[in-house]
């Protein structure tokens, strides 16, 4: 029996201007398909989450693992934060 790999914790999104956006990530990869990973990011910049939809971004975990993802949709938004659904491409960073 194979198990999904998961990651739950802090990460950063690399922005095009060189800044880093801290996020909380909840990620899951599917067994047997190393390039199939997905999850959600909680971001404190709700406007960025809406602006990010449809674009590709780079995610870095504290252990140095990096992965590219597509921002799919905002699942929930509050005045100061948002939950962003993402789909990874390439090897999972965890």
N, C-alpha and C positions, 0 to 999 in steps of 0.2 A: 504494500500500500504506500503510495506517495502522498506527501503532505505539501500544502502550499507554504511558500516562504512569506513571512510578513515582517513589516517594520512599523513601529509606532514610536514617534519621538520627534525631536527637533531636526530641522533641515534648513537650508537656505536656497532661494532661487536666485540665480545670477541674472542681473538685469543688463540690458544692452549698454548702459552707461558705466558699467563696472561696479555699481553698487550691488549689495546683497540684501535680499528681502527675507528676514527670518520668518519661518512658517512652522507649524506643527503638522507632521505628515502621518497618514495612516495608509500604508501601501501593502499590496498583495500581488504575488506572482503565481501563475498557474503552472503546476508541475508538467514537465515535458515540453514546455514552450518558454524558453528562457527570455525571449523577446516580448512576451506577453505579460505586462505588469500594469497595474492601475491603482487608483486610490483617490484620496481626498487630501487637500491641503487647507488648513485653517490659516488665513492671513489677516493681519491687523489692518491692512490697507484695502478696504472693501472696494474702492474705486478701481484700484489696480486689478483686482480679480475680474471685474466686468470688462475692463480694457484688454485683459490678457486672453479672453476667449477667442479661439480659432488660431492662436499663435503657438509656436514651439518655444520651449524654454529649457534651461538646464537646472537640474536639481542636485545639490550636494549634501551628503549626509556627514555627520561628525567624524566618522571613520575614514573619510576621504572618498567613499563611493559616489560616483556621479552617474547621472542618467538624463536622457532627453525625454521631454514629455510634451504632449499637446494639451492645452487648457480647453476642456470640453464645455463646461457650463457651471454657473453658480447655483448651488443647491439651496443655500440659505444665506441671507444677508442681514446683518444688524447695522446699527448706526456706525460702528467702528470696525467691524470685521466681517468676513465672509468665508463660506465653505465652498471650495472650488473642486469640481470633479476633474480628474486628469487621466490620460491614457499614456503609458510609457512606450517608447520605441527603443529597440536595442536591448542589450542586457540590463537586467534589473540592477540598481545600485546597492542592493542589500542581499 
